[in-house]
Amino acid sequence: MYTIKRAAELTGVPAATLRAWERRYDLVEPRRTDAGYRLYDDEAVARVTRMATLIADGWSASTAAAEVHRLLGPDSATLPPSPATDGPTATAELVAAAAAMDPAEVSRVLDEQLARTPFESVVDDWLMPTLEEVGQAWEDGRVSIAGEHLVAHAVLRRLSAAFDAAPGRPGGPRVLVGLPAGVHHELGIFAFAVVLRRHGVDVVYLGPDLPAPAWRDALETHGASCAVLGVPRRRDARPAREVVEALHDVDDTLTILVGGGHQDELDGTRTTRLGHLIGPAAAEVAALLPA
């Protein structure tokens, strides 16, 4: 059995990516020690290695995971290849465009993929995994920080347009959506806000890096049926807890839901975890609201 650090060394896949593949694609199910630490066996290492090889060959993360399930797993039906991708090339094309800092090519790939339907599937099955790949390419030195920013801002512009085009329901149940202080990477939470608005919800998107007093002011000004915030990193848990406390100071009965990679860090704060897929999370929030 291998620790997550050793598994990362054996596969060449960073520990953070191993955890992301586990929760997003059910790629492996490591055993746990009594203290809760992950342990990987040889089969798990083989699955991770196979997925990493497919991604290096140009597959998107979602289609690579589906292929690993098909080849190595007994439950291949749980994760079919995504209909939102056009073969294994779109993610590689976007990474290459980012490396070349080619805005026209970045726009072409994004527009082709985001034009596919349903939008919610595109976001979960292609956009979010592909952004992870761009981030990984930056960590590996294949994409510069300028190239990564080029992609991020191109995505942000398209999410802004999709948010404005979504119908919403002014006057209906209202939801505050944003990130706590110190959290700047907003593409995931903004994509969630877009999908939630497409459910007809009156979304007040507060954006990134919002301190707890500003959340309190927003609730006092706008009112809300519930609030949603992201906890993408472990260190974001503390400012997120401050947001929860500030909101409950205004309305002790307010429903607060959390997403992001470290949403578990808010256990015990009277919050509800939304999981790691945007479409189902948005549907869950919409179902909680009064008709």
N, C-alpha and C positions, 0 to 999 in steps of 0.2 A: 504494500500500500504506500501511496505517496502523498505528502502534504501538497497543498495548492502551490506553494513555492516551488517544490520539486517538479510537480506536473507542468508548471509553466516553463521550467528549464528544459524538460524533456521534449516538450511540444513546440517551444518557441512562441507560445501564445501567452500574453501577459495575464496575470492573475485576475485583473479587473475584467478582461475579455472572457476568461473562463466563466466567471460568475454571470456575466451578461448572457452568454450562450446557454448556460444552465437554465436561467429563469425565463429567457425569451423563447427558446427553441426546444426546451426539454432535451438538450443534446445528451447530457449525462445526469445521473443522480448519485452524486458521491455519498459515501457513508459519512457519518458524523461521529466524532469522538464524544466522550461524556461532556467535554467542555464546549462542544458545538463546532469544532474545527472540521473542515472538509478533508476527506481522504479519498484518493483516486486509485482504482485498480488498473491493471494492464489494459483491460477492455475499454475503460474510460479514456485512457491515454490514446489508445488506437483511434477511438471515435473523434477525439479532438484533433489528432494529427491528420486524419482523413479530411475533416472539414477545413482545416487550415490549408491543406494542399489544394482543395477545390477552389477556395477563395483566391489563392495565389494564381490559379489558372484563369481567374476572371469571373468566377461565379459570385452572385450576390450571397450574402449570409443566409437569407431565408431559403434560397434554392439549394445551397450547399448543405444546410441542415436537413432538408427534405431528402436529399440524395443519401446522406449518411443513415438516416432512418430507414430508407429503402434497402440499402445494402447491408447494414449491420444490425438494425434493430428489429425486434419482433412486432413493434407497433407502428409500422410505417404509415398506417392509415391516419394516425393522429396528426400528421403534419404533411399534407400534400403540397406539391410544388405550387408556388403562388401564381394565380392568374394575373397578378398585377405587374409582373415583370415580363420582359421580352427576351427570354433566354438568359444566359449567364453573362451578357455583355454590358448591360446598361450601367451597372455599378462600376465595372472596370473603366468604362468610357468616362464616367464622371470623375473618377480618381485621376485618370490620365489628363482630363481637361483641367482639373485643379493643379496638377503638377506642371502643366504647360501655362498656367494662368491665362487660359483662353476663355474669356467671358461669353463669346458667341457659342462655343461648344457646350459650356456649362448650361447656358440657357436652352440650347436645343435638347440636351438630354433631360433636363428637368421638365421642360414643357411637354415632351413626348410622354414621359411617365405620368406626370400629374394630370394629363388629359384622359388617362384611363379611368375606368369606373369599376366598382364604386370607390369614391375618394378615400373612404375609411380604410379599405383594404390596401390601397396604394401607400397610405401613410404607414400602416403597421408592417406590411410585407416588403415594401421597397424603401420608402424614404428614410425611416428611422434606422433600419439596419445599414443603409448605404451611408448615412451620415456617420455612423459608428466606424465604417470602413474608411471614410475620409479622415476621421480623427486618428484612426490607427495608422494610416499612411503618413500623417503628420508626425506621429510619435516615432515612426520608423525612419523618418527623414526622406521619404519619397515625395512628400508634398511640403512646400514651404508654409510658414504661417500666413503669408499673403495669399497663397492658393487656397488654404483652408478658410480664410476670411471671405475670399471671393465666393466660394460656394455657400457659406453661411448667409451672407447678405443676399445672395440670389434667392435662396430658399425663403428668407425672411420677407422679401418683397412679394413673393408668390403667396405666402401664407397670409400676408396683410390683405392682398386682393381677394383671396378666398374668404377671409373673415368678413370683409365688407360686402361680398356678394351673398353670403349666407343669410337666410331670411330672418332668423331670430324671432323674438316675439315681445316687442316693447310692451311693457305693462303687465307681462306675465311674471311667473316666478323668476327671481333674479339670482344669479350666481356670481360671486367674486372669484376671479382666477388670477394667479400670479405666483411670484417667487419671493422668498424672504430676503432679507438684507445679505449682501455679499454673493448672491447667486446671479450670474450674468448670462449663462447659457440657456436661452429661452426657447429654442426651436421646438423642443418636446412639449413644453407646457403651452406654447402658442398653438401648436398643431392640435393639442387637446381642446383648446378654446374654440378653434375653428370647427372641429367635429361636433362639439357640444352645441355651438350656435346652429349648426346644420340640423340638429334635432329640434330646432324651434325654441331654444332657451334664450332668455335675455341675459347675455353674458357681459359682465363688466370686466374687461381684461386690464389688469393693473400692471402687467409687465414684470421685468426682472428687478432685482436689487431693491425691494421695497421694505423698509424697516417696519417693525411692529406698530409704532404709533401711526404710521401712514395707513396701514391696514385698518386700524381702529377708526381713523377718520373716514376711510372709504365706507366702512360698515355704517357708521353714524350718518353719513351723507346719503348713501344710496339705499341702505337697507338690503337685505338679501335673505333668501331661503337657505342658502348654504354657501360655503367657501371651499375652494380647492387650491392647494398649494403643492409645489414639488420639493422633493428632498433628494436631489441627484447625487450628492456626496455625503459621506459620513459627517464631515464638519458642518454641513448645512443643517444638521438636526437641531443644534442649539438655537440659531435664529428662528428656525421653524417652530420650535417650542414657544419662543417668545411671541410669535404671531398667534399661535393657538391661545395662549394666555390673554393676549390683548383682545382678541375677538370675543372670548368668553367673558371678559370683563364687561363688554358692551351687551352681549346677549348670551347668557349662560346656557340657553337651549339650542344655540346655533349648531347645525350639523357641519362638521369640518371633515373634509376628505383629503387624503394625501396620496401622491404618486411619486414616481422616481425610484432610482436604484436603491436608496436607503430609507424608504418609507417605513421599514420595520423599526427604525430607530425611534419612531414616535409612539411605539406601543405604550399604553398606560396614560395617554394624554386625551382620552375621549375623542379620538379621531378614528376614521374608517379608512383602511387601506384599499386602494383601487387596483392594485396589480400593475402589470408592466405593459399592457397593450392599450393603445389609445381608444380604439373603437369600442371595445367592451366597457372600458372605464367610462367613456362619455355616455353610453347607453345606460349604465348603472346610475349615473348621476341624474340623467333625465327621468328615469323611472322613479326616482325618489321625490320628485317635485310634484306639487299638487296640480291637478288638471286645470 
